């Protein structure tokens, strides 16, 4: 049905836009209220709010790439893949709902960071966690969306394998 396809596409776009919106609002607040490279430590120094402008990708990879090539590798190509990802999600109806949501989170997070690179020339990172022995690099809400999407997909994969295993066990009996 056309209505179901339109509703599904609208839900996909809404989830992606919600992730982009949360990311961009949080970065806007940080940009306007936190000075670059200043820090606010909370929860006995386990949580830190610090503003860092990252001109590269994950963990500043690629920040030394020269101008035009930098734009192609860190903005244009990822942007094209994100658009293709949305197109794929809208066209493909065989994905489980959880995997679909997970990919939407990943696309929304990726789009938030690509938007930053295009508009601001860098990605604003501002969150840091330190719970020894676990600690993170400085990250943002877009990175959190991407990570959440991956976790959702992994959970769905485990659930699907368990279902398949139960079906196999019933066939053997």
N, C-alpha and C positions, 0 to 999 in steps of 0.2 A: 504494500500500500504506500502511496505517496505521502500520506500524513505521517506514518510511522518513520519513513526515511527522513522527512523534514524535522520531525521531533528529535530523532536520534542525532542528526547533524546539529541542531540547535543545542542539545545537551552537550555534545562534544565541544562545540565552540564556547559554550558557557563555562564549562570546567576549565578549559584552557585560559579564557579571559579572566576567570576568578583567580587563577594562579598568577597570571601576569599582573593583575590589579593589586593583589596582596603584596607581591614583590615590589612593584613600583611605588606603592604608598609607603611601605617601610623604608625604602631607599630614600624617598623624598624627605621623610621625617628626619632620617639620619643626616642627610646632606644639609638640611637647614638648621639642625640643632646640635650636631657633634662636629667639632673641628677635626680636620684631617690629622690622623695619627695620634689623637688624644684617646684616652681610655677611661672607662668607668667600670670599676670592679664591683661585683655583687656576689652574694652567697659565699662569703669567705674566700673570695678570689677564684671560685669554681666557674663563674660565668663572667665574661668580660664583653662589654660593648665598646668597640674600637672601630674607628672609621679608617679604612684603607682603600685607596683607589688602585685597582688591579688592571693594568693595561694588557695583560696576557689572558690566557685561558686558565683552566684548573691549575692551582698552585703556581700561577704566573708563567706557565709554559707559553712560550711564543712571544713574550713581551719585548724581546730584542729584535724581532723580525722587522725589517724596514717597511715604511709607510704603505705603499700600494699593496704589496704582498700581504702585509699585516691585515689590511681591510678585507682582502679576498679570503684569506685563510680563517680569520676569526669572526667575520661578519657576513659576508656574501654567501659563502658555501654553507655555513651552519644555518643561515636564514633560509636558503633554498631547501635544505633538508627538513627544516621545521614546517615549511609550507607543504612539501611533499608528504610529511608525516600526517598532517591534518587531512590532506586529500585521501591518503591511504585509510585513515580511520573512518572517514565518511563513506568511502566506497566498500570497505571490507566489513562484512556482517558476520564473519565466523569467529571473531574474537570473543572470549568470555567478557562479561561486564567488568570484572575486576581488572583484567589485563587492559581493557579499553580505558578505564579510569587511570590506571598506572601510566599508560602511555600519554594520556592527556596531561597528567601532572608533569611528566618529563618534558613534553613539548612546551607547556606553559613556563616552566622554569628556564628552559633553554631560550625561549623567546624573550623572557625578561632580561636575561644577560646579554643577548644579542642587541636588544633595544638600547641598553646602556652603552654598549660599545659604539653603536651608530650615533646616538644622540649626545653622549657625554665624552666619548673617546676612551672610557674606562668603565670597569664594573665596580660598583661600590659594594665592598664587603664590610661586615661590621659585627658579626657574632663569633665568639670564641668560647669553647667549653674546655674545662680542665678538671677532670675527675680521675686522678692517678689510679692506674697507669694509663687511662684513656684521656687523650686530648686531641683537639681538632686544630686544623688551620683556621684562619679567619674566613668565614663564609657568609652567605646572605640567604634570604627567603627563597630565591630562585634555586639555589643549591639544595636547600631543604626540600623544595618541591621535586627536584630531580631524584634525590635520594629516596623520598617517600614513594615516588613512582616506581623505582626499582624494587623497593621492599614489597609494595603491593603486588607487583608482577611475580616476584619470587614466592610470596605466600600463595598466590593463585596456582603457580606451577606445582608446589607441594600438594595443594588440595587436589589438583587434577591427577597427579600421580597416585595419590591415596585412593581416589575414586576408581582409577583404572586397575589398581591392584585388587580392590574389592571385587570388581567385575570379573577379573581373572580367577580369583579364588572361588567365586560362585560357579564359574564354568567348570572348574576342576571337580567340584563336589557332585 
